[in-house]
Amino acid sequence: MQQRTYRFATLTGLCLLAAPAITIAKPSMDEMWALIQKQQAQIAELQSRLETTDSKVAETDAKVEATSEAVEERSALASNFDKFHFGSYGEMHYNNTDEKTQLDLHRFVLEFGYDFTDDIRFYSELEVEHAFIEDGGGTPGEVELEQAYVEFDLNDYATARGGLFLLPVGILNQTHEPTTFFGVERNNVETNIIPTTWWEGGAALLGDFGEGFHYEAALTTGLNVPTTGSNAFLPRKGRQKGGKADATDPAITTQLAWRGYPGLELAGSLQYQTDITQGDEGVSAVLGEAHAQYRTGPFGVKALYSQWWLNGSQADDIGRDKQYGWYVEPAYYLLNDKVGLFARYASWDNNAGDSDNTEKNQITAGVNWWPIEEVVLKADYQKQGGAANNDGFNLGIGYAVSF
């Protein structure tokens, strides 16, 4: 054992003594050149990869920028689209009365509006009545531009309006979508005395002030009523509707409304025109109207009174120097306002200046059903009295939507 240990130590010592004598051979010039070329090739490859990476980064940046621009364009387009406003309403009626038994697509209306700025906007309504028209006449239909006006907000209390618009008179004239009122047909007072729907061309100023007060004042084309025949001096037959309207004698219309108590509206309107024949007969006219609407819980009620005073011998001779009408309409809502029961008593007289009793009246009772807020189905029964005789029932369906 000791001998083996001695031999191992001797061998280790000889190796240590011989180590300084071992030298590493230096590479030749050819080997150095080959090594440099290899390194240059590696550097070139890395540079190529870096350039490729830079190109891909630049391409990615371009795509990101293009995407950003596309997003901005779409955002701008969406913002502009938000400035457009669209809507529509319409109604179909079935009448089974002493006067008629018929089905009629009474009206179809398209609404279009655009906000130029936060303070300037445009609004319009295009209406087709009774489904269709034909060249040469003979059909009941007509196409009408019911509204087309521009509004300018002047300040917090005043907005200016110019163009073709609905006059601020009564309850139905400015709000007459079928989902907003009871009964298949519009009531006779706001049809024969206030000639709803009544629009004219001109300018108006409107706004809110105080605690719940709203005002409107308009200078527009006036009525141009016929002076002979069965329709003489009837307000409904004098609407000019903005189509090449005779502007010889304009009309001034004002309204003041108070809505300062929840569910309540009290309002009155006044119109004056120095000649509703546009210079033919010199018949001045004044229209006065007052109404109230109130809703509390399931109970609601509407009431309205309106009267014309005409100053002219021709109107006086046929008893149309005075024309008036009024109605009261209580209602009860149930099933979370999806069903409304109503009754209405209306009285009107377009010949109230006559010594004979020419007053007409009508009792109407019925139901509205709103399966959804935008759609209504209606049914009612009417019974007329006085100088009228037109009993029967009516069915209707209507809708109103805006977006």
C-alpha positions as CSV (number, residue, x, y, z in Angstrom):
1,M,0.0,0.0,0.0
2,Q,2.8,2.4,0.9
3,Q,4.6,1.5,-2.4
4,R,1.5,2.5,-4.5
5,T,1.2,5.8,-2.7
6,Y,4.8,6.6,-3.4
7,R,4.5,5.9,-7.1
8,F,1.4,8.1,-7.4
9,A,3.1,11.0,-5.7
10,T,6.1,10.7,-7.9
11,L,4.0,10.7,-11.1
12,T,2.1,13.8,-9.9
13,G,5.3,15.7,-9.1
14,L,6.7,15.0,-12.6
15,C,3.6,16.3,-14.2
16,L,3.7,19.5,-12.3
17,L,7.4,20.0,-13.2
18,A,6.6,19.5,-16.9
19,A,3.6,21.9,-17.1
20,P,5.5,25.1,-17.8
21,A,7.1,23.4,-20.8
22,I,3.6,22.9,-22.5
23,T,2.8,25.8,-24.9
24,I,-0.4,26.6,-26.9
25,A,0.1,26.9,-30.6
26,K,-0.8,30.3,-32.2
27,P,-3.4,30.3,-35.1
28,S,-2.0,30.9,-38.5
29,M,-2.9,34.0,-40.7
30,D,-5.3,31.9,-42.8
31,E,-7.1,30.7,-39.6
32,M,-7.3,34.3,-38.4
33,W,-8.7,35.5,-41.7
34,A,-11.3,32.6,-41.7
35,L,-12.3,33.6,-38.1
36,I,-12.7,37.3,-39.1
37,Q,-14.8,36.4,-42.1
38,K,-17.0,34.2,-40.0
39,Q,-17.5,37.0,-37.5
40,Q,-18.2,39.5,-40.3
41,A,-20.8,37.0,-41.7
42,Q,-22.4,36.8,-38.2
43,I,-22.4,40.6,-37.9
44,A,-24.0,40.9,-41.4
45,E,-26.7,38.4,-40.5
46,L,-27.4,40.2,-37.2
47,Q,-27.6,43.5,-39.1
48,S,-30.0,42.0,-41.6
49,R,-32.2,40.7,-38.8
50,L,-32.1,44.1,-37.2
51,E,-33.2,45.8,-40.4
52,T,-35.9,43.3,-40.9
53,T,-37.1,43.9,-37.3
54,D,-37.0,47.7,-37.9
55,S,-39.0,47.2,-41.1
56,K,-41.6,45.1,-39.3
57,V,-41.8,47.7,-36.5
58,A,-42.3,50.5,-39.0
59,E,-45.0,48.4,-40.8
60,T,-46.7,47.8,-37.5
61,D,-46.5,51.5,-36.6
62,A,-48.1,52.3,-40.0
63,K,-50.9,49.8,-39.4
64,V,-51.5,51.2,-35.9
65,E,-51.7,54.7,-37.3
66,A,-54.0,53.6,-40.1
67,T,-56.2,51.9,-37.6
68,S,-56.2,54.9,-35.3
69,E,-57.2,57.1,-38.3
70,A,-60.0,54.7,-39.2
71,V,-61.3,54.7,-35.6
72,E,-61.2,58.5,-35.6
73,E,-63.1,58.6,-38.9
74,R,-65.7,56.1,-37.7
75,S,-66.0,58.0,-34.4
76,A,-66.6,61.2,-36.4
77,L,-69.1,59.5,-38.6
78,A,-70.9,58.1,-35.5
79,S,-70.9,61.5,-34.0
80,N,-72.4,63.0,-37.1
81,F,-75.0,60.3,-37.2
82,D,-76.0,61.1,-33.7
83,K,-77.1,64.5,-35.1
84,F,-79.8,62.9,-37.2
85,H,-83.2,62.2,-35.8
86,F,-85.8,60.0,-37.3
87,G,-89.4,59.0,-36.4
88,S,-92.7,57.9,-37.8
89,Y,-96.3,57.6,-36.7
90,G,-99.5,56.4,-38.4
91,E,-103.0,55.0,-37.8
92,M,-105.7,52.9,-39.5
93,H,-109.4,53.3,-38.7
94,Y,-112.5,51.2,-39.1
95,N,-115.7,53.3,-38.9
96,N,-119.2,51.7,-38.6
97,T,-121.5,54.7,-38.1
98,D,-124.7,56.1,-39.7
99,E,-122.6,58.2,-42.0
100,K,-120.1,55.6,-43.2
101,T,-118.8,52.1,-43.0
102,Q,-115.2,52.1,-44.2
103,L,-111.6,51.1,-43.5
104,D,-109.1,53.8,-44.0
105,L,-105.3,54.1,-43.6
106,H,-105.9,57.6,-42.3
107,R,-102.3,58.8,-42.2
108,F,-98.7,57.7,-42.4
109,V,-96.0,60.2,-41.3
110,L,-92.2,60.2,-41.6
111,E,-90.2,62.6,-39.4
112,F,-86.7,63.8,-40.1
113,G,-84.5,66.2,-38.1
114,Y,-80.8,67.2,-37.9
115,D,-78.8,69.1,-35.3
116,F,-76.5,71.5,-37.1
117,T,-75.0,72.6,-33.7
118,D,-76.1,72.4,-30.1
119,D,-78.2,75.6,-30.7
120,I,-79.4,75.2,-34.3
121,R,-81.6,72.3,-35.5
122,F,-84.0,71.3,-38.3
123,Y,-87.2,69.3,-38.0
124,S,-89.7,68.1,-40.6
125,E,-92.7,65.8,-41.1
126,L,-93.9,64.4,-44.4
127,E,-97.4,62.9,-44.4
128,V,-99.4,60.7,-46.7
129,E,-103.2,60.6,-46.0
130,H,-105.6,58.0,-47.1
131,A,-103.0,55.6,-48.5
132,F,-102.5,56.9,-52.0
133,I,-103.2,59.5,-54.7
134,E,-103.6,59.3,-58.4
135,D,-103.0,61.7,-61.3
136,G,-106.3,63.3,-62.3
137,G,-107.8,63.1,-58.9
138,G,-110.8,60.9,-58.0
139,T,-109.1,59.5,-54.9
140,P,-109.1,60.9,-51.3
141,G,-105.4,60.7,-50.7
142,E,-102.9,63.6,-50.4
143,V,-99.2,64.1,-49.6
144,E,-98.5,67.0,-47.2
145,L,-95.4,68.5,-45.8
146,E,-96.8,69.2,-42.3
147,Q,-93.7,70.7,-40.8
148,A,-90.3,71.9,-42.0
149,Y,-88.6,74.5,-39.8
150,V,-85.2,75.6,-38.4
151,E,-84.8,76.5,-34.7
152,F,-82.2,78.8,-33.1
153,D,-81.7,78.8,-29.3
154,L,-81.1,82.4,-28.5
155,N,-80.6,82.0,-24.7
156,D,-82.0,80.0,-21.8
157,Y,-85.4,81.6,-22.2
158,A,-86.0,82.1,-25.9
159,T,-85.9,79.9,-29.1
160,A,-86.6,81.4,-32.5
161,R,-88.3,79.2,-35.2
162,G,-88.7,79.8,-38.9
163,G,-90.4,77.8,-41.6
164,L,-93.6,75.6,-41.7
165,F,-94.8,74.6,-38.2
166,L,-97.9,73.7,-36.1
167,L,-99.7,76.6,-34.4
168,P,-99.8,76.7,-30.6
169,V,-103.5,76.2,-30.1
170,G,-105.4,73.6,-28.1
171,I,-104.3,70.2,-26.8
172,L,-104.1,68.1,-30.0
173,N,-102.7,70.5,-32.6
174,Q,-99.1,70.2,-31.5
175,T,-99.3,66.7,-30.0
176,H,-101.5,64.4,-32.1
177,E,-99.7,61.1,-32.4
178,P,-102.3,58.3,-32.1
179,T,-100.6,56.9,-28.9
180,T,-101.2,60.2,-27.1
181,F,-104.9,60.7,-27.2
182,F,-108.1,58.7,-26.5
183,G,-110.6,57.7,-29.2
184,V,-110.1,56.4,-32.7
185,E,-111.0,59.8,-34.3
186,R,-109.8,63.2,-33.0
187,N,-112.5,65.0,-31.1
188,N,-115.0,67.2,-33.0
189,V,-114.1,70.4,-31.2
190,E,-110.5,70.2,-32.1
191,T,-111.4,69.3,-35.6
192,N,-114.2,71.8,-36.5
193,I,-113.5,74.8,-34.2
194,I,-109.7,74.5,-33.8
195,P,-108.9,73.1,-37.3
196,T,-106.5,70.4,-36.1
197,T,-104.1,69.6,-37.7
198,W,-103.3,73.3,-38.4
199,W,-100.0,74.5,-39.6
200,E,-98.8,77.6,-41.4
201,G,-95.6,79.2,-42.6
202,G,-93.9,82.0,-40.7
203,A,-91.8,82.8,-37.7
204,A,-92.2,82.1,-33.9
205,L,-90.5,82.8,-30.6
206,L,-91.0,80.4,-27.7
207,G,-89.4,79.4,-24.4
208,D,-89.8,78.8,-20.7
209,F,-89.5,81.2,-17.8
210,G,-90.4,81.4,-14.1
211,E,-91.8,78.4,-12.3
212,G,-93.3,76.2,-15.0
213,F,-94.4,78.9,-17.5
214,H,-94.1,78.3,-21.2
215,Y,-94.9,80.8,-23.9
216,E,-95.2,80.9,-27.7
217,A,-95.8,83.8,-30.1
218,A,-96.0,83.3,-33.9
219,L,-96.5,85.5,-37.0
220,T,-97.7,83.3,-39.8
221,T,-99.9,83.2,-42.9
222,G,-103.5,83.4,-41.9
223,L,-106.7,81.6,-42.9
224,N,-108.2,82.1,-46.3
225,V,-111.7,80.9,-45.9
226,P,-114.2,80.6,-48.7
227,T,-117.0,83.2,-48.7
228,T,-119.7,81.3,-50.5
229,G,-121.3,77.9,-50.5
230,S,-121.7,75.4,-47.6
231,N,-118.1,75.8,-46.5
232,A,-118.2,79.6,-46.2
233,F,-116.3,81.0,-43.2
234,L,-115.5,77.6,-41.8
235,P,-112.0,77.8,-40.2
236,R,-111.1,74.2,-41.3
237,K,-111.6,75.1,-44.9
238,G,-109.3,78.1,-44.7
239,R,-106.0,76.4,-43.8
240,Q,-103.4,77.4,-46.3
241,K,-100.7,74.9,-45.2
242,G,-97.8,76.8,-46.7
243,G,-98.5,76.0,-50.3
244,K,-98.3,79.3,-52.3
245,A,-100.2,80.7,-49.4
246,D,-101.7,84.2,-49.8
247,A,-99.8,86.4,-47.3
248,T,-101.9,89.5,-47.8
249,D,-103.2,89.3,-44.3
250,P,-101.1,87.4,-41.8
251,A,-102.2,86.1,-38.4
252,I,-100.7,86.5,-34.9
253,T,-101.0,83.6,-32.5
254,T,-100.0,83.5,-28.9
255,Q,-100.1,80.9,-26.1
256,L,-99.2,80.9,-22.4
257,A,-99.1,77.6,-20.5
258,W,-98.4,76.8,-16.8
259,R,-97.0,73.4,-15.9
260,G,-95.7,74.2,-12.4
261,Y,-97.6,71.5,-10.6
262,P,-96.9,67.7,-11.2
263,G,-99.4,66.3,-13.8
264,L,-101.2,69.6,-14.4
265,E,-101.2,71.9,-17.4
266,L,-103.3,75.1,-17.7
267,A,-103.1,77.0,-20.9
268,G,-104.7,79.6,-23.1
269,S,-104.3,80.7,-26.7
270,L,-105.3,83.7,-28.7
271,Q,-105.2,84.4,-32.5
272,Y,-106.0,87.6,-34.3
273,Q,-106.3,88.1,-38.1
274,T,-107.6,91.4,-39.6
275,D,-109.1,89.6,-42.6
276,I,-109.6,85.8,-42.9
277,T,-110.7,86.2,-46.5
278,Q,-107.3,87.7,-47.5
279,G,-108.7,91.0,-48.6
280,D,-111.9,89.7,-50.3
281,E,-114.5,90.7,-47.7
282,G,-112.6,92.4,-44.9
283,V,-113.7,89.9,-42.2
284,S,-111.6,90.2,-39.1
285,A,-111.4,87.2,-36.7
286,V,-110.4,86.4,-33.2
287,L,-109.9,82.9,-31.9
288,G,-109.8,82.3,-28.1
289,E,-109.0,78.9,-26.5
290,A,-108.4,77.7,-22.9
291,H,-107.7,74.2,-21.7
292,A,-106.7,72.1,-18.7
293,Q,-105.1,68.7,-18.4
294,Y,-104.5,66.9,-15.1
295,R,-103.2,63.4,-14.3
296,T,-102.8,62.0,-10.7
297,G,-102.3,58.3,-10.2
298,P,-104.8,56.3,-12.3
299,F,-107.1,59.3,-12.8
300,G,-106.9,61.8,-15.7
301,V,-109.1,64.5,-17.1
302,K,-109.0,67.0,-20.0
303,A,-111.2,70.0,-20.7
304,L,-111.2,72.6,-23.4
305,Y,-113.2,75.5,-24.6
306,S,-112.7,77.4,-27.9
307,Q,-114.6,80.2,-29.7
308,W,-114.3,82.3,-32.9
309,W,-115.6,85.8,-33.3
310,L,-115.9,87.0,-36.9
311,N,-116.7,90.6,-37.7
312,G,-118.3,90.9,-41.1
313,S,-121.8,91.2,-42.5
314,Q,-121.6,88.1,-44.7
315,A,-120.5,85.9,-41.8
316,D,-123.2,87.4,-39.7
317,D,-125.9,86.8,-42.3
318,I,-125.3,83.0,-42.2
319,G,-124.8,82.7,-38.5
320,R,-121.0,82.0,-38.7
321,D,-119.9,85.2,-36.9
322,K,-119.8,83.1,-33.8
323,Q,-118.5,79.5,-33.7
324,Y,-117.6,77.6,-30.5
325,G,-117.1,74.2,-28.9
326,W,-116.1,72.6,-25.7
327,Y,-115.5,69.1,-24.3
328,V,-114.6,67.3,-21.1
329,E,-112.9,63.9,-21.0
330,P,-112.3,61.9,-17.8
331,A,-110.1,58.8,-18.0
332,Y,-109.0,55.9,-15.8
333,Y,-105.8,54.0,-16.3
334,L,-105.1,50.4,-15.1
335,L,-102.7,47.5,-15.6
336,N,-99.7,49.8,-15.2
337,D,-101.0,52.3,-17.7
338,K,-101.4,49.6,-20.4
339,V,-105.1,50.1,-20.5
340,G,-107.1,53.4,-20.4
341,L,-110.9,53.8,-20.1
342,F,-112.4,57.1,-21.1
343,A,-115.6,59.0,-21.7
344,R,-116.0,62.3,-23.5
345,Y,-118.8,64.8,-23.9
346,A,-118.3,67.3,-26.7
347,S,-120.5,70.1,-27.9
348,W,-119.8,72.4,-30.9
349,D,-121.6,74.8,-33.2
350,N,-120.2,76.4,-36.4
351,N,-123.4,78.4,-36.8
352,A,-123.8,79.7,-33.3
353,G,-124.7,83.2,-34.5
354,D,-127.9,81.7,-36.0
355,S,-131.2,82.1,-34.2
356,D,-132.0,78.4,-34.7
357,N,-130.6,75.7,-32.5
358,T,-127.6,74.4,-34.6
359,E,-125.5,73.0,-31.7
360,K,-124.2,69.5,-32.1
361,N,-123.1,67.2,-29.3
362,Q,-121.5,63.8,-29.0
363,I,-120.9,61.3,-26.2
364,T,-118.0,59.0,-26.8
365,A,-116.8,56.1,-24.6
366,G,-114.1,53.6,-25.2
367,V,-110.8,52.0,-24.4
368,N,-107.2,52.3,-25.4
369,W,-104.8,49.4,-25.0
370,W,-101.0,50.0,-25.2
371,P,-99.3,46.5,-25.5
372,I,-96.1,48.5,-25.6
373,E,-95.5,52.2,-25.3
374,E,-95.2,52.8,-29.1
375,V,-98.3,50.9,-30.2
376,V,-102.0,51.4,-29.4
377,L,-105.2,49.6,-30.2
378,K,-108.5,51.5,-29.8
379,A,-112.2,50.9,-29.7
380,D,-115.0,53.4,-28.9
381,Y,-118.8,53.9,-29.3
382,Q,-120.2,57.3,-30.2
383,K,-123.7,58.8,-29.9
384,Q,-124.6,62.1,-31.4
385,G,-127.4,64.5,-30.5
386,G,-128.7,68.0,-31.1
387,A,-128.4,69.0,-34.7
388,A,-126.3,65.9,-35.4
389,N,-127.2,62.3,-35.9
390,N,-124.2,59.9,-36.4
391,D,-124.2,57.0,-34.0
392,G,-121.9,53.9,-34.3
393,F,-118.6,52.4,-33.3
394,N,-115.0,52.8,-34.3
395,L,-111.9,50.6,-34.2
396,G,-108.3,51.7,-34.7
397,I,-104.7,50.8,-34.5
398,G,-101.8,53.3,-34.4
399,Y,-98.1,53.6,-33.6
400,A,-95.5,56.3,-32.9
401,V,-91.7,55.8,-32.7
402,S,-88.7,58.1,-32.7
403,F,-84.9,57.4,-32.6
